[in-house]
Amino acid sequence: MDHQLPTQLLPAVPHFAFSIFNVAWPNLVAWTVAIVVFFAAAWSRMPRLFKRVDRPPAETNDEPNESGHESH
């Protein structure tokens, strides 16, 4: 019972074909889930630096500060 079935005796997998592509539904579902998980993980790892700040930026003062340098 350790022998493998020939390809002709294996059950068919539901698939669709367009142009030169022949795609099985289980593969399409697996790749879609993998891509969604990848982008969700990348989005969750995005640093807070890229997030929009709701408050206006602090005003800059062109007068020299205590150390004698201008603050920019």
N, CA, C and O atoms as a CHARMM CRD file, in Angstrom:
* protein
*
  288
    1    1 MET  N      0.81400  -1.20100   0.00000 PROA 1      0.00000
    2    1 MET  CA     0.00000   0.00000   0.00000 PROA 1      0.00000
    3    1 MET  C      0.85600   1.26300   0.00000 PROA 1      0.00000
    4    1 MET  O      0.33800   2.36400   0.18700 PROA 1      0.00000
    5    2 ASP  N      2.13900   1.11100  -0.20500 PROA 2      0.00000
    6    2 ASP  CA     3.02000   2.26800  -0.22500 PROA 2      0.00000
    7    2 ASP  C      3.20800   2.84300  -1.62600 PROA 2      0.00000
    8    2 ASP  O      3.97200   3.79200  -1.80200 PROA 2      0.00000
    9    3 HSD  N      2.53500   2.29200  -2.61200 PROA 3      0.00000
   10    3 HSD  CA     2.70700   2.79700  -3.97200 PROA 3      0.00000
   11    3 HSD  C      1.76600   3.98900  -4.21400 PROA 3      0.00000
   12    3 HSD  O      0.71500   4.10600  -3.58400 PROA 3      0.00000
   13    4 GLN  N      2.16600   4.85500  -5.12800 PROA 4      0.00000
   14    4 GLN  CA     1.36100   6.03400  -5.45300 PROA 4      0.00000
   15    4 GLN  C      0.44800   5.74800  -6.63600 PROA 4      0.00000
   16    4 GLN  O      0.74500   4.90400  -7.48200 PROA 4      0.00000
   17    5 LEU  N     -0.66800   6.46700  -6.67600 PROA 5      0.00000
   18    5 LEU  CA    -1.58900   6.32200  -7.79800 PROA 5      0.00000
   19    5 LEU  C     -1.03200   7.03900  -9.02000 PROA 5      0.00000
   20    5 LEU  O     -0.40100   8.08800  -8.88700 PROA 5      0.00000
   21    6 PRO  N     -1.25700   6.48800 -10.20400 PROA 6      0.00000
   22    6 PRO  CA    -0.88200   7.22100 -11.41700 PROA 6      0.00000
   23    6 PRO  C     -1.73400   8.48800 -11.54500 PROA 6      0.00000
   24    6 PRO  O     -2.83600   8.56500 -11.00300 PROA 6      0.00000
   25    7 THR  N     -1.21600   9.45800 -12.25500 PROA 7      0.00000
   26    7 THR  CA    -1.90100  10.74700 -12.39500 PROA 7      0.00000
   27    7 THR  C     -3.31800  10.57900 -12.94400 PROA 7      0.00000
   28    7 THR  O     -4.22400  11.30700 -12.53800 PROA 7      0.00000
   29    8 GLN  N     -3.51500   9.65700 -13.83700 PROA 8      0.00000
   30    8 GLN  CA    -4.83400   9.47200 -14.44700 PROA 8      0.00000
   31    8 GLN  C     -5.87400   8.98800 -13.44000 PROA 8      0.00000
   32    8 GLN  O     -7.06800   9.20000 -13.65500 PROA 8      0.00000
   33    9 LEU  N     -5.46300   8.35000 -12.35700 PROA 9      0.00000
   34    9 LEU  CA    -6.41100   7.82000 -11.38000 PROA 9      0.00000
   35    9 LEU  C     -6.67800   8.78100 -10.21400 PROA 9      0.00000
   36    9 LEU  O     -7.53200   8.50300  -9.37300 PROA 9      0.00000
   37   10 LEU  N     -5.96600   9.89600 -10.15700 PROA 10     0.00000
   38   10 LEU  CA    -6.18700  10.87000  -9.08400 PROA 10     0.00000
   39   10 LEU  C     -7.48900  11.62400  -9.33300 PROA 10     0.00000
   40   10 LEU  O     -7.86300  11.83800 -10.48600 PROA 10     0.00000
   41   11 PRO  N     -8.19100  12.03400  -8.26500 PROA 11     0.00000
   42   11 PRO  CA    -9.42500  12.79700  -8.46700 PROA 11     0.00000
   43   11 PRO  C     -9.11900  14.19000  -9.03200 PROA 11     0.00000
   44   11 PRO  O     -8.07500  14.77500  -8.74000 PROA 11     0.00000
   45   12 ALA  N    -10.01700  14.69300  -9.82000 PROA 12     0.00000
   46   12 ALA  CA    -9.84800  16.01300 -10.43700 PROA 12     0.00000
   47   12 ALA  C    -10.09100  17.12000  -9.39600 PROA 12     0.00000
   48   12 ALA  O    -10.91500  16.97500  -8.49300 PROA 12     0.00000
   49   13 VAL  N     -9.36700  18.20000  -9.54700 PROA 13     0.00000
   50   13 VAL  CA    -9.52600  19.36000  -8.66700 PROA 13     0.00000
   51   13 VAL  C    -10.33800  20.40700  -9.42900 PROA 13     0.00000
   52   13 VAL  O    -10.07400  20.65500 -10.60500 PROA 13     0.00000
   53   14 PRO  N    -11.32600  21.02400  -8.76800 PROA 14     0.00000
   54   14 PRO  CA   -12.08500  22.07600  -9.45900 PROA 14     0.00000
   55   14 PRO  C    -11.15200  23.19500  -9.89100 PROA 14     0.00000
   56   14 PRO  O    -10.34100  23.67600  -9.09900 PROA 14     0.00000
   57   15 HSD  N    -11.26600  23.60600 -11.14000 PROA 15     0.00000
   58   15 HSD  CA   -10.38300  24.63500 -11.66100 PROA 15     0.00000
   59   15 HSD  C    -11.10900  25.46100 -12.71200 PROA 15     0.00000
   60   15 HSD  O    -12.20100  25.10600 -13.15600 PROA 15     0.00000
   61   16 PHE  N    -10.48500  26.56800 -13.10300 PROA 16     0.00000
   62   16 PHE  CA   -10.98600  27.34800 -14.22100 PROA 16     0.00000
   63   16 PHE  C     -9.80500  27.67600 -15.12600 PROA 16     0.00000
   64   16 PHE  O     -8.66000  27.74700 -14.68000 PROA 16     0.00000
   65   17 ALA  N    -10.10200  27.87000 -16.38100 PROA 17     0.00000
   66   17 ALA  CA    -9.05100  28.13500 -17.35700 PROA 17     0.00000
   67   17 ALA  C     -9.41500  29.39800 -18.13300 PROA 17     0.00000
   68   17 ALA  O    -10.55300  29.58500 -18.56200 PROA 17     0.00000
   69   18 PHE  N     -8.41500  30.25300 -18.29600 PROA 18     0.00000
   70   18 PHE  CA    -8.56700  31.40200 -19.17000 PROA 18     0.00000
   71   18 PHE  C     -7.23600  31.64700 -19.87200 PROA 18     0.00000
   72   18 PHE  O     -6.17400  31.63900 -19.25000 PROA 18     0.00000
   73   19 SER  N     -7.31800  31.85900 -21.14800 PROA 19     0.00000
   74   19 SER  CA    -6.13600  32.05100 -21.98400 PROA 19     0.00000
   75   19 SER  C     -5.18300  30.86700 -21.79200 PROA 19     0.00000
   76   19 SER  O     -5.57500  29.72000 -22.00700 PROA 19     0.00000
   77   20 ILE  N     -3.94800  31.13300 -21.39300 PROA 20     0.00000
   78   20 ILE  CA    -2.98500  30.05000 -21.19600 PROA 20     0.00000
   79   20 ILE  C     -2.93000  29.58000 -19.75000 PROA 20     0.00000
   80   20 ILE  O     -2.14100  28.69500 -19.41600 PROA 20     0.00000
   81   21 PHE  N     -3.75700  30.16200 -18.89000 PROA 21     0.00000
   82   21 PHE  CA    -3.71900  29.85400 -17.46500 PROA 21     0.00000
   83   21 PHE  C     -4.76600  28.81300 -17.10900 PROA 21     0.00000
   84   21 PHE  O     -5.88300  28.83500 -17.62500 PROA 21     0.00000
   85   22 ASN  N     -4.39500  27.90500 -16.22400 PROA 22     0.00000
   86   22 ASN  CA    -5.28500  26.87400 -15.71300 PROA 22     0.00000
   87   22 ASN  C     -5.11400  26.89000 -14.19400 PROA 22     0.00000
   88   22 ASN  O     -4.12700  26.36700 -13.67700 PROA 22     0.00000
   89   23 VAL  N     -6.06600  27.48600 -13.47800 PROA 23     0.00000
   90   23 VAL  CA    -5.91000  27.75200 -12.05200 PROA 23     0.00000
   91   23 VAL  C     -6.90000  26.90500 -11.25000 PROA 23     0.00000
   92   23 VAL  O     -8.09700  26.89400 -11.53900 PROA 23     0.00000
   93   24 ALA  N     -6.39400  26.20500 -10.25400 PROA 24     0.00000
   94   24 ALA  CA    -7.24800  25.41100  -9.37500 PROA 24     0.00000
   95   24 ALA  C     -7.82700  26.31500  -8.28700 PROA 24     0.00000
   96   24 ALA  O     -7.12600  27.18700  -7.77200 PROA 24     0.00000
   97   25 TRP  N     -9.07200  26.12000  -7.93900 PROA 25     0.00000
   98   25 TRP  CA    -9.73100  26.94500  -6.91700 PROA 25     0.00000
   99   25 TRP  C     -9.03500  26.86800  -5.56400 PROA 25     0.00000
  100   25 TRP  O     -8.85600  27.91000  -4.93300 PROA 25     0.00000
  101   26 PRO  N     -8.63200  25.69200  -5.08200 PROA 26     0.00000
  102   26 PRO  CA    -7.94100  25.66500  -3.78300 PROA 26     0.00000
  103   26 PRO  C     -6.64000  26.48200  -3.78800 PROA 26     0.00000
  104   26 PRO  O     -6.31700  27.12600  -2.78900 PROA 26     0.00000
  105   27 ASN  N     -5.89600  26.46300  -4.89000 PROA 27     0.00000
  106   27 ASN  CA    -4.67800  27.26200  -4.97900 PROA 27     0.00000
  107   27 ASN  C     -5.00300  28.75200  -4.97400 PROA 27     0.00000
  108   27 ASN  O     -4.31600  29.53700  -4.32200 PROA 27     0.00000
  109   28 LEU  N     -6.04400  29.13900  -5.69500 PROA 28     0.00000
  110   28 LEU  CA    -6.43800  30.54200  -5.74600 PROA 28     0.00000
  111   28 LEU  C     -6.84600  31.03800  -4.35700 PROA 28     0.00000
  112   28 LEU  O     -6.47100  32.14100  -3.96000 PROA 28     0.00000
  113   29 VAL  N     -7.60000  30.24000  -3.62900 PROA 29     0.00000
  114   29 VAL  CA    -8.01900  30.62200  -2.27500 PROA 29     0.00000
  115   29 VAL  C     -6.80200  30.73400  -1.35200 PROA 29     0.00000
  116   29 VAL  O     -6.69100  31.69000  -0.58500 PROA 29     0.00000
  117   30 ALA  N     -5.89600  29.76600  -1.42600 PROA 30     0.00000
  118   30 ALA  CA    -4.71200  29.78300  -0.56400 PROA 30     0.00000
  119   30 ALA  C     -3.83700  31.00300  -0.85300 PROA 30     0.00000
  120   30 ALA  O     -3.36900  31.65100   0.08300 PROA 30     0.00000
  121   31 TRP  N     -3.60600  31.32700  -2.11500 PROA 31     0.00000
  122   31 TRP  CA    -2.78300  32.49400  -2.45700 PROA 31     0.00000
  123   31 TRP  C     -3.47000  33.79400  -2.06400 PROA 31     0.00000
  124   31 TRP  O     -2.79700  34.73200  -1.63700 PROA 31     0.00000
  125   32 THR  N     -4.78000  33.87500  -2.19500 PROA 32     0.00000
  126   32 THR  CA    -5.50400  35.07500  -1.79100 PROA 32     0.00000
  127   32 THR  C     -5.38600  35.28900  -0.28300 PROA 32     0.00000
  128   32 THR  O     -5.14200  36.40800   0.16700 PROA 32     0.00000
  129   33 VAL  N     -5.55600  34.23400   0.49000 PROA 33     0.00000
  130   33 VAL  CA    -5.41400  34.33300   1.94700 PROA 33     0.00000
  131   33 VAL  C     -3.98700  34.72900   2.31600 PROA 33     0.00000
  132   33 VAL  O     -3.79000  35.56300   3.20100 PROA 33     0.00000
  133   34 ALA  N     -3.00100  34.15000   1.65900 PROA 34     0.00000
  134   34 ALA  CA    -1.60000  34.47500   1.95400 PROA 34     0.00000
  135   34 ALA  C     -1.30200  35.94500   1.65800 PROA 34     0.00000
  136   34 ALA  O     -0.61300  36.60100   2.43900 PROA 34     0.00000
  137   35 ILE  N     -1.80700  36.46400   0.55000 PROA 35     0.00000
  138   35 ILE  CA    -1.56600  37.86700   0.19900 PROA 35     0.00000
  139   35 ILE  C     -2.26400  38.80000   1.17400 PROA 35     0.00000
  140   35 ILE  O     -1.68500  39.80700   1.58100 PROA 35     0.00000
  141   36 VAL  N     -3.49600  38.48500   1.55700 PROA 36     0.00000
  142   36 VAL  CA    -4.22500  39.32000   2.51600 PROA 36     0.00000
  143   36 VAL  C     -3.50900  39.32700   3.86800 PROA 36     0.00000
  144   36 VAL  O     -3.36700  40.38200   4.48600 PROA 36     0.00000
  145   37 VAL  N     -3.06000  38.16800   4.32800 PROA 37     0.00000
  146   37 VAL  CA    -2.33700  38.08800   5.60300 PROA 37     0.00000
  147   37 VAL  C     -1.03000  38.86700   5.52600 PROA 37     0.00000
  148   37 VAL  O     -0.66700  39.56100   6.47600 PROA 37     0.00000
  149   38 PHE  N     -0.31800  38.76000   4.40400 PROA 38     0.00000
  150   38 PHE  CA     0.93500  39.49000   4.24400 PROA 38     0.00000
  151   38 PHE  C      0.71200  40.99600   4.34900 PROA 38     0.00000
  152   38 PHE  O      1.42900  41.67300   5.08500 PROA 38     0.00000
  153   39 PHE  N     -0.27600  41.53200   3.61900 PROA 39     0.00000
  154   39 PHE  CA    -0.52700  42.97100   3.65700 PROA 39     0.00000
  155   39 PHE  C     -1.07400  43.41500   5.01100 PROA 39     0.00000
  156   39 PHE  O     -0.76400  44.52000   5.45700 PROA 39     0.00000
  157   40 ALA  N     -1.86800  42.59900   5.66600 PROA 40     0.00000
  158   40 ALA  CA    -2.34600  42.94600   7.00500 PROA 40     0.00000
  159   40 ALA  C     -1.18700  43.00600   7.99500 PROA 40     0.00000
  160   40 ALA  O     -1.13600  43.90400   8.83600 PROA 40     0.00000
  161   41 ALA  N     -0.25800  42.06100   7.90000 PROA 41     0.00000
  162   41 ALA  CA     0.90600  42.07100   8.77900 PROA 41     0.00000
  163   41 ALA  C      1.79800  43.27300   8.48900 PROA 41     0.00000
  164   41 ALA  O      2.30800  43.90100   9.41700 PROA 41     0.00000
  165   42 ALA  N      1.99000  43.59700   7.22100 PROA 42     0.00000
  166   42 ALA  CA     2.80600  44.75900   6.86400 PROA 42     0.00000
  167   42 ALA  C      2.15200  46.04500   7.35800 PROA 42     0.00000
  168   42 ALA  O      2.83300  46.94100   7.85700 PROA 42     0.00000
  169   43 TRP  N      0.82300  46.13500   7.21800 PROA 43     0.00000
  170   43 TRP  CA     0.10500  47.33800   7.67600 PROA 43     0.00000
  171   43 TRP  C      0.20600  47.48200   9.19700 PROA 43     0.00000
  172   43 TRP  O      0.36000  48.59200   9.70700 PROA 43     0.00000
  173   44 SER  N      0.12100  46.37100   9.91300 PROA 44     0.00000
  174   44 SER  CA     0.17600  46.44000  11.37300 PROA 44     0.00000
  175   44 SER  C      1.57900  46.78200  11.87200 PROA 44     0.00000
  176   44 SER  O      1.72300  47.29500  12.98200 PROA 44     0.00000
  177   45 ARG  N      2.61200  46.51200  11.08100 PROA 45     0.00000
  178   45 ARG  CA     3.98200  46.82100  11.46500 PROA 45     0.00000
  179   45 ARG  C      4.41200  48.23300  11.05000 PROA 45     0.00000
  180   45 ARG  O      5.52500  48.65500  11.36200 PROA 45     0.00000
  181   46 MET  N      3.54200  48.95900  10.35300 PROA 46     0.00000
  182   46 MET  CA     3.89500  50.29700   9.89800 PROA 46     0.00000
  183   46 MET  C      4.10200  51.21800  11.10000 PROA 46     0.00000
  184   46 MET  O      3.26200  51.25200  11.99900 PROA 46     0.00000
  185   47 PRO  N      5.19100  51.95300  11.12900 PROA 47     0.00000
  186   47 PRO  CA     5.44700  52.80100  12.30000 PROA 47     0.00000
  187   47 PRO  C      4.47000  53.96000  12.39700 PROA 47     0.00000
  188   47 PRO  O      3.85100  54.35300  11.40800 PROA 47     0.00000
  189   48 ARG  N      4.34100  54.49000  13.57900 PROA 48     0.00000
  190   48 ARG  CA     3.42800  55.60800  13.81700 PROA 48     0.00000
  191   48 ARG  C      3.86000  56.86100  13.05800 PROA 48     0.00000
  192   48 ARG  O      3.06800  57.79300  12.92400 PROA 48     0.00000
  193   49 LEU  N      5.09400  56.90600  12.55900 PROA 49     0.00000
  194   49 LEU  CA     5.61200  58.04800  11.83000 PROA 49     0.00000
  195   49 LEU  C      4.74400  58.38300  10.62000 PROA 49     0.00000
  196   49 LEU  O      4.59400  59.55500  10.27500 PROA 49     0.00000
  197   50 PHE  N      4.17300  57.37000   9.97600 PROA 50     0.00000
  198   50 PHE  CA     3.40800  57.59300   8.76800 PROA 50     0.00000
  199   50 PHE  C      1.94700  57.93800   9.02600 PROA 50     0.00000
  200   50 PHE  O      1.21500  58.24800   8.08700 PROA 50     0.00000
  201   51 LYS  N      1.51700  57.89100  10.26700 PROA 51     0.00000
  202   51 LYS  CA     0.12600  58.18300  10.57500 PROA 51     0.00000
  203   51 LYS  C     -0.10500  59.68900  10.61200 PROA 51     0.00000
  204   51 LYS  O      0.79700  60.44900  10.96300 PROA 51     0.00000
  205   52 ARG  N     -1.28800  60.11200  10.25800 PROA 52     0.00000
  206   52 ARG  CA    -1.63000  61.52100  10.22500 PROA 52     0.00000
  207   52 ARG  C     -1.80700  62.05500  11.64200 PROA 52     0.00000
  208   52 ARG  O     -2.41500  61.41100  12.49600 PROA 52     0.00000
  209   53 VAL  N     -1.26800  63.23100  11.86700 PROA 53     0.00000
  210   53 VAL  CA    -1.39800  63.88100  13.16500 PROA 53     0.00000
  211   53 VAL  C     -2.54100  64.88300  13.05800 PROA 53     0.00000
  212   53 VAL  O     -2.59000  65.66700  12.11000 PROA 53     0.00000
  213   54 ASP  N     -3.46100  64.86500  14.02100 PROA 54     0.00000
  214   54 ASP  CA    -4.61900  65.73800  13.95300 PROA 54     0.00000
  215   54 ASP  C     -4.33900  67.15300  14.45800 PROA 54     0.00000
  216   54 ASP  O     -5.12200  68.06700  14.20200 PROA 54     0.00000
  217   55 ARG  N     -3.23700  67.33900  15.16800 PROA 55     0.00000
  218   55 ARG  CA    -2.92700  68.66400  15.69000 PROA 55     0.00000
  219   55 ARG  C     -1.95600  69.38400  14.75900 PROA 55     0.00000
  220   55 ARG  O     -1.15400  68.73400  14.08800 PROA 55     0.00000
  221   56 PRO  N     -2.01400  70.71800  14.70600 PROA 56     0.00000
  222   56 PRO  CA    -1.09600  71.44700  13.82900 PROA 56     0.00000
  223   56 PRO  C      0.33100  71.38300  14.37200 PROA 56     0.00000
  224   56 PRO  O      0.52800  71.22000  15.57600 PROA 56     0.00000
  225   57 PRO  N      1.32300  71.50900  13.49800 PROA 57     0.00000
  226   57 PRO  CA     2.70400  71.46100  13.98300 PROA 57     0.00000
  227   57 PRO  C      3.03000  72.66700  14.85800 PROA 57     0.00000
  228   57 PRO  O      2.42800  73.73000  14.70800 PROA 57     0.00000
  229   58 ALA  N      3.97100  72.50100  15.75700 PROA 58     0.00000
  230   58 ALA  CA     4.35400  73.58900  16.65000 PROA 58     0.00000
  231   58 ALA  C      5.00100  74.70100  15.83400 PROA 58     0.00000
  232   58 ALA  O      5.70600  74.44700  14.85800 PROA 58     0.00000
  233   59 GLU  N      4.74900  75.93400  16.25200 PROA 59     0.00000
  234   59 GLU  CA     5.31800  77.06800  15.52500 PROA 59     0.00000
  235   59 GLU  C      6.81200  77.13900  15.79400 PROA 59     0.00000
  236   59 GLU  O      7.26800  76.89000  16.91000 PROA 59     0.00000
  237   60 THR  N      7.56800  77.48200  14.75700 PROA 60     0.00000
  238   60 THR  CA     9.01000  77.61900  14.93500 PROA 60     0.00000
  239   60 THR  C      9.33200  79.05400  15.28500 PROA 60     0.00000
  240   60 THR  O      8.67400  79.98500  14.82100 PROA 60     0.00000
  241   61 ASN  N     10.32700  79.21900  16.08700 PROA 61     0.00000
  242   61 ASN  CA    10.74500  80.52800  16.53600 PROA 61     0.00000
  243   61 ASN  C     12.10700  80.80900  15.90200 PROA 61     0.00000
  244   61 ASN  O     13.05600  80.05500  16.11500 PROA 61     0.00000
  245   62 ASP  N     12.20700  81.90000  15.11900 PROA 62     0.00000
  246   62 ASP  CA    13.45300  82.21300  14.43500 PROA 62     0.00000
  247   62 ASP  C     14.43300  82.98700  15.31400 PROA 62     0.00000
  248   62 ASP  O     15.55100  83.27800  14.89100 PROA 62     0.00000
  249   63 GLU  N     14.02100  83.31500  16.52000 PROA 63     0.00000
  250   63 GLU  CA    14.93200  84.02500  17.40700 PROA 63     0.00000
  251   63 GLU  C     15.94700  83.03900  17.97700 PROA 63     0.00000
  252   63 GLU  O     15.62600  81.86900  18.18400 PROA 63     0.00000
  253   64 PRO  N     17.17100  83.50300  18.23000 PROA 64     0.00000
  254   64 PRO  CA    18.15700  82.59600  18.81900 PROA 64     0.00000
  255   64 PRO  C     17.69600  82.10500  20.19200 PROA 64     0.00000
  256   64 PRO  O     17.12600  82.86900  20.97000 PROA 64     0.00000
  257   65 ASN  N     17.94300  80.83600  20.48100 PROA 65     0.00000
  258   65 ASN  CA    17.56000  80.29100  21.78800 PROA 65     0.00000
  259   65 ASN  C     18.68400  80.51200  22.78200 PROA 65     0.00000
  260   65 ASN  O     19.63100  81.24700  22.50300 PROA 65     0.00000
  261   66 GLU  N     18.58400  79.88700  23.92200 PROA 66     0.00000
  262   66 GLU  CA    19.55100  80.11600  24.99500 PROA 66     0.00000
  263   66 GLU  C     20.99000  79.78300  24.59600 PROA 66     0.00000
  264   66 GLU  O     21.92800  80.41800  25.07800 PROA 66     0.00000
  265   67 SER  N     21.16600  78.80000  23.72600 PROA 67     0.00000
  266   67 SER  CA    22.52300  78.39400  23.34800 PROA 67     0.00000
  267   67 SER  C     23.08800  79.27800  22.23000 PROA 67     0.00000
  268   67 SER  O     24.23200  79.09000  21.81800 PROA 67     0.00000
  269   68 GLY  N     22.29600  80.24400  21.73500 PROA 68     0.00000
  270   68 GLY  CA    22.78700  81.14600  20.69800 PROA 68     0.00000
  271   68 GLY  C     22.51500  80.66000  19.29400 PROA 68     0.00000
  272   68 GLY  O     22.90800  81.32600  18.33700 PROA 68     0.00000
  273   69 HSD  N     21.85500  79.52100  19.13200 PROA 69     0.00000
  274   69 HSD  CA    21.54500  79.00800  17.80600 PROA 69     0.00000
  275   69 HSD  C     20.06000  79.18100  17.52500 PROA 69     0.00000
  276   69 HSD  O     19.22400  79.16800  18.42800 PROA 69     0.00000
  277   70 GLU  N     19.76000  79.34600  16.23200 PROA 70     0.00000
  278   70 GLU  CA    18.35600  79.44200  15.84600 PROA 70     0.00000
  279   70 GLU  C     17.73300  78.05300  15.85100 PROA 70     0.00000
  280   70 GLU  O     18.38800  77.06900  15.50900 PROA 70     0.00000
  281   71 SER  N     16.47800  77.98000  16.23700 PROA 71     0.00000
  282   71 SER  CA    15.79000  76.69100  16.26400 PROA 71     0.00000
  283   71 SER  C     14.97000  76.52700  14.98500 PROA 71     0.00000
  284   71 SER  O     14.10400  77.35100  14.69000 PROA 71     0.00000
  285   72 HSD  N     15.24400  75.46000  14.22500 PROA 72     0.00000
  286   72 HSD  CA    14.48600  75.16900  13.00600 PROA 72     0.00000
  287   72 HSD  C     14.09600  73.73100  12.99100 PROA 72     0.00000
  288   72 HSD  O     13.44800  73.27600  12.04800 PROA 72     0.00000
